Structure formats: C-alpha cells, structure tokens
Amino acid sequence: MDEQGRSTSSNQPILYVLDTNVLIHDPNALLNFEEHRVAIPMTVLEELDKLKDGKQTVAAECRQAIRLIDKTLGDASPAVVESGVPIMRVNGSTKGFLSILMDKRPEPSNLLPQNLNDNIIINQLIDLHTRHPDLSVILVTKDINMRLKARACGIAAEDYSTDQLVDDVSLLSRGYHNVTGSFWDRVSKVETRQDHGRTWHRVQLSELLPSVHMNEFIIDEQGFVGWIKGIKDDELMILDLHQEPLLHQEAWGLKPRDIYQGLALFALLDPDIHLVNLSGAAGSGKTILALAAAIEQTMVTKRYRRIIATRSVQGLDQEIGFLPGTEAEKMEPWLGAITDNLEALHMDDENTHGSVDYILSKVPLQFKSLNYIRGRSFQHSLILIDECQNLTPHQMKTIITRAGTGSKVICLGNLAQIDTPYLSAPSSGLTYLTERFKDFPQGVHITLQGVPRSILAEYAESHL
C-alpha cells in the first residue's frame, strides 16, 4: 500500500506523474510515493521556473520543490535522470525513483491540441502508454478538469491525497458535544473535587460519547457545560465551567450571543490556550470575537505586545505589488473585515469613524501579507489568520510555525467559501489543522452556530 492509498496487486512499481499544482500544494510530494517511481514532466519544471520568481504566495513553494528535485537528482547523468534516480530518505535509505519525463517523440501523434501545458503532458503520457503498454502510469493532479481529460484519453488520473486526512468534512470535530437531556444521566460513577475555586469531575460513562478529544466541551439541555481535560478509556476528567459566567464574559465591550460564542471567547481569553481555531458560516461571529479578544489582551491586560493580522485571499499576492502606498495601506482593502468589525465594536460611540481611527492609532495592530509572515518569528504576539480555508496544509504549517515565545495563533475560516481553484473542503489547510490538532492540549476548536449578522443573512445562508 503506498501513501496515496492505492494497493498494488503486483510487484511492478507504478509510475506516478506529478502535475505542477501538486508540487505547489506540497513541495515535498515526490517523497510520498513509497517504493514507486515518480516522474516530473519537463513542462512542469518550466512552469515552476516561471512561478518561482513571482511575488505570489506560490513562489516559495515552487522554490522549495525545485530545491528538493535538485537535491534528489544531484549530479546524476542525463541518462540516469531520464531512467530514474533513487530517492534518498531522511533516515539515509533510498526508496523509489525520481525521473524527468522528456518529450522525445520523433513523430508526435497528438490526441489533444498542443496549445495548453496540460494537453502537452497528457499527450506525453498517451505516447508513453502506447510505447510501454505494460507500464502502469498514473497522472496525479489537483486539477479536476485535467483528470477528466486524461481519463477520457485512456490515462489513469487521481487527486493528490496524502495530506487529506478526512473524506467527509461532516465527520470533523465541532469542538463540543451537544447532549440531549442531562449529561449526568450518562454517568455511572463520578468523583468531584474543588481546586482553587474550580470544580473538577472525574466521571465514568455508562453511555459513551462519540469520539471525544482533549479540550472539547460538553453541553447539555439542563445548562451544564464541561471542558474535557483528560481522557483515559471510558473515564473523563471534566472541568465544570458553568453556563452563566460564559455568557456574561466581556471583551472590549463585546458579549457572546450564545453558548458557542461564549466557549469561543473563553478560549480566546485563556492564556494557556495557544491555538484557537474558529470555523463557521458567514456572520457567525468569528472575526468580531477574535478582534475583540485581541484588543482586550493588547490594550487592557497587556498580555500580548501586538496583533499581527493576515489573511489568505486568492489573487492577493499577485495584485498587492501594484497597489499604491505602504504595505499596511496595500493590505487594508483586503483586510476590510477587520475594520468593518472594529466599526461594529464601536457602533454605540458618538463618532464611530473617529473611534475606529483612534483605535487603529492606539492598538498595535499590523496588517501583513502572507509573504511577510514567512521566515519571521513573532514573540509575544497575537497572530490572527483570516480565511484559512484558502490555505494548503503546507502553507498552514508554514504560518503556524512562525509563532514564537508567548504568542497565540487564531485561525478563522469557513469551509463553504473556498476560493482557491485546486482546494476542496477535505484538502483545505483548515480541515488539516482541525484534524491534526484535535488532541493538542493547548488548542481549542469551535464551530460557531447560527448567523447572528442579520435576519437577511441568516435566510440567505440557509436558502441560497
């Protein structure tokens, strides 16, 4: 069984041909095909070369992929490069082969017109399959249309799914469990103790909850709210949070509208939680909660020195270079959600616009592009990442690893609003983050409910 999930009935290795978007999605992709052969068409190398010098977000991924290809090929001769160079693994062993797919057809019989790079690659594979009918060739691409064209031409094609952890996003943890009736009806044994004004319950369940994880919450219909802080077989260690205090929290004048927002605000304000992942439909309160908590902790409690705000927007990095002004001024049109929510926080002020200008001048709030985030380390900062659903798993890792000592990362996103052409809900970096961090002791994920923005927005969310 290879990492792509295909079982091989014969001992003959498969030749996986990688498209450009696969190497952009995961620059280390060529290492994930185990004992099989990996081929990169010359057309893909040319595309990577064109993209590597740009200002767009993908430039860094292109450069990383090119460096790995160069390191793997080393000083191999052209003949060896074409036939296959052993792929060196981290532990020093070799497994699988990497080759460059050359187009050496003396009389090309093109099934598809050669006006597109995708067609050039597919025509190469058709010719390769014709010359070597016993060779099992699979095109790996994130482009659905390219997969359709390849299959129509008799070439097997599949998505790159190594970093896709779930097939159905409805199976993702929501961060809490809603229990009908009373939670205590499910408990067969309980030990309760008080510790520094907090109530802890060690419970054994007679009726198990579906797949519980660290730092998830339990909410029942009787008003009980518990925070799971330990799991051992059928025994849970639960911190009793009490619903009323959660609903009466306040950050920069903002109070939660429901228990889910209350849990989100609780996690945002907890100094021991280093990663907060908020997902939910448009208008569910993700950004305004994060912003209010961020201002509260930089202006009032002084827990963090600054707020770094960034977001993933399709086309942002291609277009930002052409906008006039400083980096902050260039970023501002793309971060309108931040200023919109600042206005919402100060709607009751006599001069809302004046209040927002005053806050922007006083709050250490910095708007940064994703390219600026790369290679940096932010100490004692609150890093706010909006539109996370448009990040790849590799990009998500790159950004979150920027958090230095005393920093907190807040990820916001909505899997129903993916704008990146080669991403889907299961392959999104937001899905990857949610699944990978579901047992992180210092992380909390909450899926916010409802659309409190307006009656109109709520109706549109459910009917359009």
N, C-alpha and C positions, 0 to 999 in steps of 0.2 A: 504493500500500500504506500503510495507516495503522498507528499504533503498537500498535493492538490486534491486528494481524496479519491483518486482512481485506483482500483485494484487491478493488478496485471496478472492475467492467467498464464502468460508465457514468460520465459526468462529474457525475452528480447526487449531491450530498453525502448522507451518511447522517445521520439524527437519532439520536444516542445519548442515551438517558435514564438518568441515574445514580441508583442507589439510595443510601440513607444509608450502608450498610455499605461502599460503595466509597469514599466521601469520608472515612470513618473509617480505612479501610485505607491510603489515600493521599490526604491533604488537597489535593495538587496534581493530582489525577486529571484535572480538567477541561482541563488543558494538554496532555494526552497523546492527543488525538484528531485531531491534524494539521488538515487543511482541512475537517473535518466539523463539523456542528452538534452542540452539547451542550445538553441540556435538563435542568433540575433541577425536579422537581415541587414545588409548594408544600408538600405533605405532608412531603417530605424536609427542607425548610427548618424546618418546625415541629419535626421530630424532632431536628435539630441544635440548635435553640434550647433544647429540653428537656434535652439532654445536656451543653450547654456549661458549665453552672454546677456540675456534679456533681464529686465527689471521685474518680470513677473514672478510670482511665487514659485513656479515650477523650475526656475533656473537652478536653484540649489539642488533639487532632486536630480536634475539632469547631470549636473557636475558630479554628484555623488555616484550615480550609476556609471558614468564614464570612467571615474577613477577605479571602481571595482572591476569593470571589464578590463581595463588596462593592467591592473594588478594580477588578475587571473590569467590573462594571456601572456604576460611577462615578455620574454624575449623569444617566444616560440617562432619558428619559421612560418612563412605564408602557407606552406603545405599543411603543417600541423594545425595552424589556426583554422584552416578550412575543414580539416578532418575532425578536429576536436582536441582541446587542451584539458587535462584533468583539473577539476575544480578543487582547490585547496580549502579545507575546512578549518574552523577555529582551533580544533584540537590537533592540527598538524596532519591529519589524514586527508586522503583525496577520495572524492566520491562524485561520480557523474562527470560529464564533459561539457565544455563550452566551445562553440564554433561560431564563426561568422558565415552567414549564408550569402554566397556570391551569386550573381546572375551571369552565368556563362553559357547561356543558351545560344548556339550558333544560328539557329533559325527559330526565333521565338514564335510560338503559336499562342497568341494571347486570346484567352477566352473573354477577358474584360478589357475595356479600353485603358490605355496606359496613362491617362491624364491625372489619375489620383494615386498617391502613395499607397493607399490601402489596396488598390487594384494591382499595383506592381508586386506587392507582397503576395497577394492571393495567386497571381499568375505564376510566380516563382514556385509556390507550393504545388500548384497543379502540375507543373512541369516535373518537379521533384517526385511527385506521386506517380507520374507516368513512367519515369525512368526507373524508379525503385518501388514497384507495386507492393512488395512485401514489407516495406518500411512503414511503421506506424507513425504518422505525423499529425500533430495537434496544434492548431493555432490558438494562442492564449491572448485574449484582448478584452479590455473593458468596454469596447465599443460594440453595442448590441447590433447595430446595422452591419458592421464588418463581420460579425459572427454569422449573421443571416446570409450575407453574400457568399461567405466561404462555404457554408453548408449547402447552399444552392449549387455551388460548383463542385460538390463532392468532397470537400475538405472538412475534416472534423474540427470543431472550434468550441472553446469553452471560456468562461469567465475566470479571472484570477481570484481564487477564493481562499488563499492560505491564511489571510488575516481576517477573514469573515467568520466570526465566532458563532453567529446565530443565523438561521434561515428565516425565522419569523420574528419580527421585532415585537409582536404582541407578547412574546414569551419573555421579554426583558423585564428585569426587576423594576417595579414602580417606586421602590424605596419605602413602601409601607404595605401593611396587610389590613384590609377592612374586614372586621369580624361581625357577623350578624349576632344580635342579642348581646349577651355579656361574654367577654373573654374568659371570665373565671369559670364559666360552665365547661370549658375545655380542659381545665386544670385538675389533675388528680392529686397533686401534692404541691405545697408552697411553703417557703421559709422567707419571712420578711424581717428586714433589719433596717435600722436608721444609721446613717453615717454622714456627719457634718450637714445635717438638715435635709439630706436626701433620703428617699425611700427606695430600697432595693428589694426585688423579689427574685428568689431562686425557685423556678417552677418546673414541674414535670407535667407534660401534656398528655391527656388521655386521647385527645383528637388532634393530630399533628397539623400544623400549618404547612402550606405548600412551599417548599424550598426557602427556608429563612436564611438570611445572611446578616453579618455584622452591621450594626448601625442602621438597620431597618426599624421602622416604627410599627406598632400595633395600635389600631384604632377600633374601638367597639361602639355599639349604639347606645351604651349607657354612660358615655363620657370618659371612659378610661383611655389614656394614651401611655403606651410603654415604649421604651427605647431599648432594643436588643443590644446588649453589651458583651454577651458571652454565649457561646453555643457548644454544647457537649452532648452528643447523642440526642436523646429526647428531653434534655434539660436546658433551659434558657435562663440566663441572668438578665433581668429586665430592670431598667431604671424607670420609676414612676414619675412622669413629667407633669401630670395634672393639666387638664384642658384649659381651665380659666386663665392661668398665667401665660400660656402660649398665645391665647387670643388677645391678651392685653399687653403684649410686648410693644415696644415702640422704637423705631429707628429714624432719626431725623424727621420726627413728626408723623411717620407712616406707621399705621397699624394693620395687621393682617385681616383680610376679609373672611377667611375661612380657616379651618384647621390645617389644610395643606400649606397655605401661605404661612401659617403660624410655625409649622415644622421647618419650612424653608428659612424663615427669618431666624429661628432658633439656631439652625446650623450655620447660617451666615455670621452670626454674632458670637459663636462659640470659638474661643481662642485655640482649643485643642483640635479643631477640625481644620485640616489644611487644604482639603479639596471639597468644593461644593459643586455638584452637577445638577443643574435645574433644567428640566425639559418640560414641554407642554405646548398647547396650541397658542396661536397668536392672541395676545391680550390677556394671557393668564397671569401676568404679573411678574414674569421672570426678571426683566430688566429693571423695573422700578424697585423691586425688593432688593436686588443686588446693589443698585446705586445708592439707595437709602442706607443700607448697612455699610457700604463702603465709606460714605461721607461721615456717618456716625463714628466709625472707627479711625478715621484720619483726623477729623476736626474736634471731636469730643473726647473720646477715650485715648486718642493718640497712639493706638496700638500699631498702626502702620504709618510709614513716612509718606507714602504716595500711592496714588491709584494709577495703574497702567491699563488703559482701555484699548482694546483692539478688536477686530472682527474679521471674519473671512467673507469676502464679497466677490463673486465671480466678476472678473474684469477689473478689480480694484487696482492691482499692481501694474496692469498694463496701462491704465489710464492715469494713475496718480502722478506720473512724471510729467504729464502735460498740463496739469493744473497749476495756476499761479500761486505764489506765496510760500510760506514756510511749510515744514512737514505737518505741523499741527493744523495750519489752515487748509492744506491739501486733504487731510484726513477728515476734517469737520463735516463735509457733505455726506461722507459715508458713515459717520457716527451720529447722524441726526437723532437716532433712537435715544442716545444718551441725553442730548439737550432737550428733546421732547419730554423725557421723563423728569428732567430737572424742573421744567416748567410745571409739570403735574404735581411735583412735590411742593411747589410754591404758589399754587393756584389761589390760595386764600390771602396772599400778601397784597398790599395796596398796589404795588407796582411789580407784577410778575416778571416782566422783562428785566427790570432793574435788579430784582433779586437774583435772577439767573446769572446776569453779568457779574454781580457781586460774588456769588458762589464760585463761578468759574475763575475769578481773580484770586480768591482766597484758598480754594481747595487745591491741593497738589495733584490735580488731575491731568494726566498726559495722554494724548491720543497718539498711538504708534501703529505703523503698518506692520504686517507680519514679517516683512523682510528685516525690519529694525529689531524685532524680537529675537531673531536667530543670532546665535553666538553670544548673547548677553546673559548676565546672571543678575537677577533683581533681588536685592536684600531688603527685608522688612517692607515689602510692597504687597499691595493687593492687586492681583492681576486679573482683570475682567475680560473674558474672551466671549464675544457675542457671535451668533450664527455659526456655532460649532458643527452643525450638521453638514456644512460645506467643506470640512477638513477631512483629509485622508487619515487613516490610522498613523501613518508615518509622520505627517505634519502635526497631529495631536501630540505624539510623543516628543517631537522636537520642541514644541512650545512649552509643554508642562515641565520638561526638564530644565527650563530656564528659571524656575522658582528657586531662590536661594534661601539662606537662613532667615527664619522669622517671616516668611512670605506665605500668602494664601492665594489659591487659584480658584476662580469662579467661572465655570463653563455654562453657557446658556445656549439652548438650541431647540429646534422644532423639526423632527424628522419628516414632517409632512411638507416642509418647504425647502427641499434640496434643489439648489440652482446649478450645481456643478454637473456637467454632462456625463461624466464617467462614474458618478457615485449613485448608489441607491441606498435606501434605508438600512438594509443589512450590512452594506460595506462602508457606511459612513464612519468617520472617526468618532462621532458622538456615541454610536452604538458600540463601537470597540471600547471606548472609555468606560461606558456604563457596565459592560460585561467584565472587563478586566479588573475594575476597581470595586466590584460588588462585595468583596471581603476585606477591603482596605480599612484598617482600624481607625484611621484619621480622615476618612472620607464619607460623605453623605450624598446620596442621590434622591431627588424628589421629583416626581412627575406631577406638575400642578394641574388642577382640575378647573373646569369652567372657563368662561370668558367674561370676566368682570368689566371689560373695557366699555361695553355698552350693550343694550338690548339688540341693536342692529348688528353689531359684531358677532354676538352670540348666535343669532339667527343665521348669519352668513356662514359662520364656521360649521354649523350643523346641516345647512341646506344647499350650499353651493358646491 
